Structures are given as structure tokens and as C-alpha cells.
Amino acid sequence: MRHNKAVNHLGRKSGHRKAMLANMASSLIKHKRITTTVAKAKALKPYLEPLVTKCKEDTTHNRRIVFSYLKDKDAVSELFRTIAPKVADRPGGYLRILHLGFRQGDAADMALVEFVDFNEAALAGSTKKEAKKTTRRSRAKKAETAPAAEAPAAEAPAAEAPAETPAAE
């Protein structure tokens, strides 16, 4: 029985699992998004997020701790140079997992793992939604009522003016 065992072993021995997670984390740091299975994506998230939190403070000690996990000098420097400044004000939740559907060959459930602050399409979409405050329906009602209210007021003085001019003559 697996009572109280929180780690997903992913069908691998511990050395293979640690090496696979280190390689996946390095690839994610270098490319900012990767496609993998949902189980591996869910295992990668608790592996990488503490390392991103460590990279907020650029010290030699933190660099050595992160390097002991990733074992890739380029990935460590990329993490501290480009990713850390972007996530400095975020309190956590640096990764996003999007479900893609099923893989063609073996029907494995696939997912896209990406850094939240590095998806320009999602960031551009969020700004458009914030700028839009009202719905089209409410704007259309306001636009229809305003010209309707102004039109009778404009016609009434025109009707009164011809009536006054013949009486004055």
C-alpha cells in the first residue's frame, strides 16, 4: 500500500526520475515552454517552483543550490538573469499547466508547461479584458436611448417656431 506517499514515482527509479526532472526543468528554463505528459508536468511543478523562488535572491549559495538540482550551467545563468527579474514581485505560482489532449501513438494525456510571465499572448489577452469594462449590450442600449431622447426635443422647437411666425405676421 502507498499510504502517505506524496511523490509520483513515474514508473522510474529515483536516480532516473531525478535526472529526468532536472533535464525537463533545464529545457523549460531555456525554451520557456515544453510539451510533456500531464503526470510529468505535475511532478515538475513542485520540483522547479522552489528553485525559481531561490533565484529571486542572487547569492553564490543560492546559485550552488540551484545548480545541484539542475546540473546545467546555462540553465542556472538563464534562470538567475532573465527569469528572476520577471518573477521578482510574484509570490509563487510561476508555472502554468495547460492540457492539450491525447497523444496520437499511445493516447497519453499531454500538457503544455510554461512560465506564467513569459507568455506574451496570454499577457496581451489579459490587458484587453481589463480595458473592456462594459458589455456590448449595455453600450447599445445607452446609445439608442440618447439619440431617441434628443430627436423629439429637436423637433418640438421646430414645430413651435413656424406656429409663432404666422401669428406674428
C-alpha positions as CSV (number, residue, x, y, z in Angstrom):
1,M,0.0,0.0,0.0
2,R,1.1,3.6,-0.8
3,H,-0.3,5.3,2.2
4,N,1.0,8.8,2.8
5,K,3.4,8.8,-0.1
6,A,3.1,12.1,-1.9
7,V,5.8,11.6,-4.6
8,N,4.7,10.3,-8.0
9,H,7.4,7.8,-8.9
10,L,6.5,8.0,-12.6
11,G,7.5,4.3,-13.1
12,R,11.2,5.0,-12.6
13,K,13.9,4.5,-10.0
14,S,14.9,7.6,-8.0
15,G,18.1,8.3,-10.0
16,H,16.4,8.1,-13.3
17,R,13.5,10.3,-12.0
18,K,15.8,13.0,-10.6
19,A,17.8,13.1,-13.9
20,M,14.6,13.3,-15.9
21,L,13.2,16.1,-13.8
22,A,16.5,18.0,-14.0
23,N,16.5,17.7,-17.8
24,M,12.9,18.8,-18.1
25,A,13.5,21.8,-15.8
26,S,16.6,22.8,-17.8
27,S,14.6,22.5,-21.1
28,L,11.8,24.6,-19.6
29,I,14.1,27.3,-18.4
30,K,15.9,27.5,-21.8
31,H,12.8,27.4,-24.0
32,K,10.2,28.9,-21.6
33,R,7.6,26.2,-22.6
34,I,7.7,22.4,-23.2
35,T,5.2,19.7,-24.1
36,T,5.1,16.6,-21.9
37,T,2.6,14.3,-20.3
38,V,0.3,15.6,-17.5
39,A,1.9,13.3,-14.9
40,K,5.4,14.6,-15.7
41,A,4.2,18.2,-15.7
42,K,2.6,17.8,-12.3
43,A,5.8,16.2,-11.0
44,L,7.9,19.0,-12.5
45,K,5.9,21.9,-10.9
46,P,6.9,21.2,-7.2
47,Y,10.4,20.4,-8.4
48,L,11.0,23.7,-10.2
49,E,9.0,26.3,-8.3
50,P,11.2,26.2,-5.2
51,L,14.2,26.7,-7.4
52,V,12.6,29.8,-9.0
53,T,11.9,31.1,-5.5
54,K,15.6,30.6,-4.7
55,C,16.7,32.5,-7.8
56,K,15.0,35.7,-6.6
57,E,17.9,36.4,-4.3
58,D,21.1,36.2,-6.4
59,T,23.7,34.8,-4.0
60,T,26.5,32.3,-4.5
61,H,24.9,30.0,-2.1
62,N,21.5,30.0,-3.9
63,R,23.3,29.5,-7.3
64,R,25.1,26.4,-5.9
65,I,21.8,25.0,-4.5
66,V,20.0,25.5,-7.8
67,F,23.0,24.1,-9.7
68,S,22.9,20.9,-7.5
69,Y,19.4,20.3,-8.8
70,L,19.7,21.3,-12.4
71,K,23.3,20.3,-13.2
72,D,23.3,22.7,-16.2
73,K,25.3,25.9,-16.0
74,D,23.5,27.6,-18.9
75,A,20.1,26.9,-17.4
76,V,21.2,28.3,-14.0
77,S,22.5,31.5,-15.5
78,E,19.3,31.9,-17.6
79,L,17.2,31.4,-14.5
80,F,19.0,34.0,-12.5
81,R,19.5,36.5,-15.3
82,T,16.2,36.6,-17.2
83,I,13.5,34.7,-15.2
84,A,14.3,36.1,-11.8
85,P,13.7,39.8,-12.6
86,K,10.3,39.0,-14.2
87,V,9.0,36.9,-11.3
88,A,10.5,39.1,-8.5
89,D,7.1,40.5,-7.5
90,R,5.2,37.2,-7.8
91,P,4.6,35.4,-4.6
92,G,4.5,31.9,-6.2
93,G,2.8,30.0,-9.0
94,Y,5.4,30.5,-11.6
95,L,4.4,27.7,-13.9
96,R,1.2,27.1,-15.9
97,I,0.0,23.6,-17.0
98,L,-2.4,23.6,-20.0
99,H,-4.0,20.3,-21.0
100,L,-3.6,19.6,-24.8
101,G,-5.5,16.4,-25.3
102,F,-4.2,12.9,-26.0
103,R,-1.1,11.8,-27.8
104,Q,-1.6,10.0,-31.1
105,G,0.5,6.9,-30.5
106,D,-0.4,5.8,-27.0
107,A,-3.3,8.1,-26.0
108,A,-1.2,9.6,-23.2
109,D,-2.7,12.8,-21.7
110,M,-0.5,15.6,-22.9
111,A,0.1,19.1,-21.3
112,L,2.0,22.3,-22.1
113,V,4.1,23.6,-19.3
114,E,5.1,27.3,-19.4
115,F,6.3,30.1,-17.3
116,V,3.4,32.4,-16.5
117,D,5.2,35.7,-17.1
118,F,6.7,34.7,-20.4
119,N,3.5,34.0,-22.4
120,E,3.1,37.2,-24.4
121,A,-0.2,36.0,-26.0
122,A,-1.9,35.5,-22.6
123,L,-0.5,38.7,-21.2
124,A,-1.8,40.7,-24.2
125,G,-5.2,39.0,-23.8
126,S,-5.4,39.9,-20.1
127,T,-4.8,43.6,-20.8
128,K,-7.6,43.7,-23.4
129,K,-10.0,42.1,-20.9
130,E,-9.1,44.6,-18.2
131,A,-9.7,47.6,-20.6
132,K,-13.2,46.3,-21.5
133,K,-15.4,47.2,-18.6
134,T,-18.9,47.1,-20.1
135,T,-20.7,44.7,-22.3
136,R,-21.8,45.4,-25.8
137,R,-25.5,45.1,-24.8
138,S,-25.4,47.8,-22.2
139,R,-23.5,50.2,-24.5
140,A,-26.0,49.6,-27.3
141,K,-28.9,50.5,-25.0
142,K,-27.3,53.7,-23.9
143,A,-26.5,54.7,-27.5
144,E,-30.1,54.1,-28.6
145,T,-31.8,56.0,-25.8
146,A,-29.6,59.1,-26.1
147,P,-30.4,59.9,-29.8
148,A,-34.1,59.0,-29.2
149,A,-34.3,61.5,-26.4
150,E,-32.6,64.2,-28.4
151,A,-34.7,63.8,-31.5
152,P,-38.1,64.8,-30.1
153,A,-36.6,67.7,-28.3
154,A,-35.1,69.0,-31.6
155,E,-38.4,68.5,-33.5
156,A,-40.5,70.3,-30.8
157,P,-38.9,73.8,-31.2
158,A,-39.0,73.5,-34.9
159,A,-42.8,72.9,-34.7
160,E,-43.3,75.8,-32.3
161,A,-41.3,78.2,-34.4
162,P,-43.5,78.0,-37.5
163,A,-46.6,78.4,-35.3
164,E,-45.2,81.6,-33.8
165,T,-44.1,83.2,-37.0
166,P,-47.6,83.2,-38.8
167,A,-49.2,84.6,-35.6
168,A,-46.6,87.5,-35.6
169,E,-47.3,88.4,-39.2
